Amino acid sequence: MADWSSYTLSDFLLFSSRVYERLFELHNAVVWPAQLVMFAIGLVIAVLVLRPIGPVGCRWICGLLGAIWLFVSWSFFWERYATINWAANYVAPFVALEGLLLLFMALFARPPVIFFCHSPGSYLVLMIFGFALLGYPLIAAAMGRPVQSAEVFGIAPDPTAVATLGVLALGRGPLILFASVVPCLWCMATGLTLLALGWPDWFIAPLLAVAALLARLLRGGREKSAA
Amino acid sequence: MLINRRIVLKTAVASAAAVLNSLPLRAAPETFALRSIPSTGETLPVVGLGSWITFNVGDDQLLLDECAAVIDAFFAGGGKLIDSSPMYGSSQSTIGYGLKKHRHRDDVFSADKVWTSYPDAGPEQISRTRGEWGVKRFDLMQVHNLLEWKSHLETLRAMKARGELRYIGVTTSHGRRHDILERIMNTEEIDFVQVTYNILDREVEKRILPLARERGIGVIINRPYQRGFLIKRFASEELPKWLPETGASSWPQFLLKFIISHPAVTCAIPATTRIEHVRENLAAATGNLPDANLRRRMADYVRQL
């Protein structure tokens, strides 16, 4: 397409605010009670992160996140979002790749070292992960949208991406950076989508992605000074 | 240039259509304003129905039924032309759902688009689209946003020659690529162009609309309300005291009457999800339509707001 400068964000929006809101309502209704299972998995990941864990624990974290990303790729992007956004058909494979990468890290690669230490970076990660698990589902109601359209970790991509970035910010290993790419890009993409829709909470996912990066930098400084 | 029967006939029909379309339309309130398609003389109601964003509802049953109700109200109010595109997500299948549910397949003037970078993929996409609508053939097929227009126009011409389409055309929006559009209008045999035109976006008045009249090409207008922005923008402004002269009774009708009163316009396609809005839009096609002087006053009034 020529003359890109004449395009605005809203030119790339294919659906209305109401349709996007109902997307989550319908999705939640279809997958119920998977939300409860995902919440439980989120708690397990939180416990594994907080307690001193060895390689087995880190493999479990990556494995659980990998399975969740595969589920989100299929159930949300392929089966749900693609019905109103043909671009989701092209995004779904990358989301699935994220899941496969995390599963690879869990099963075959040298496990990343994911650990919590008493540092500003780690506490920031705790807040990010906690918000992804507990705060994100409340955003819809806080913004005046139906409670049934709440976005839940493991079901909707936004809190899933935020939680993943939080956990990975605690990790060290060769594949950690690669595993951060898809969640980071999604946080930016969803921010732009919600901005185009005029949703006031558009900034939350991008802000938390930046916070996860900050957490990583803070932890990096702390670890160097501890050494 | 060889004078053949086709050129003579097309010129005669275009001339007659131009004369008819330039006459002031002062139909009785209950009569719907019609415009002639220049290439054949067939008449169309001057207000149609777009489907960008509004009908892209996926498989949400609640929203599908709401859209079907809008489509039903559209036909009940005298509308005919519905426009869509493969780019509009699930809008095409929503239209098909609405046409089937309320049995309007035979009532519709179906206008869709071919939208693919691969010339060879055009026929297959059109076939898939026809399946979504559930119609036997499209009345109008357009090359969307001039994407691969040369190849696709060849395809559409061949399909029209075989009787698989009735009309062919091209589209742009937001005032983009008018230079290419003008070239196509001057050199290609097409029945329709689709462009953006409204009381603020008036670029097409300079060349495209006059050229359409000169070449006997029908004009479909998209973004009559700039996706609702114009209505929101002016909602809190006072309507002019001379509003009754325009035949409008609200801002949306004021804005729509400005567009459809241009003699080159064949049909405007506002999109909506609400029955009351579709009725309001259709009502703009009844009663007085402003003449050139009144249109100038309307534009001046809006400019000074």
Chai-1 contact restraints between the chains, C-beta under 6 A:
chainA,res_idxA,chainB,res_idxB,connection_type,confidence,min_distance_angstrom,max_distance_angstrom,comment,restraint_id
A,S6,B,R176,contact,1.0,0.0,6.0,A-B,restraint_1
A,L14,B,N56,contact,1.0,0.0,6.0,A-B,restraint_2
A,L14,B,G89,contact,1.0,0.0,6.0,A-B,restraint_3
A,F15,B,N56,contact,1.0,0.0,6.0,A-B,restraint_4
A,S16,B,I53,contact,1.0,0.0,6.0,A-B,restraint_5
A,V19,B,V57,contact,1.0,0.0,6.0,A-B,restraint_6
A,R22,B,D60,contact,1.0,0.0,6.0,A-B,restraint_7
A,T83,B,G58,contact,1.0,0.0,6.0,A-B,restraint_8
A,T83,B,D59,contact,1.0,0.0,6.0,A-B,restraint_9
A,T83,B,S90,contact,1.0,0.0,6.0,A-B,restraint_10
A,I84,B,N56,contact,1.0,0.0,6.0,A-B,restraint_11
A,I84,B,G58,contact,1.0,0.0,6.0,A-B,restraint_12
A,I84,B,G89,contact,1.0,0.0,6.0,A-B,restraint_13
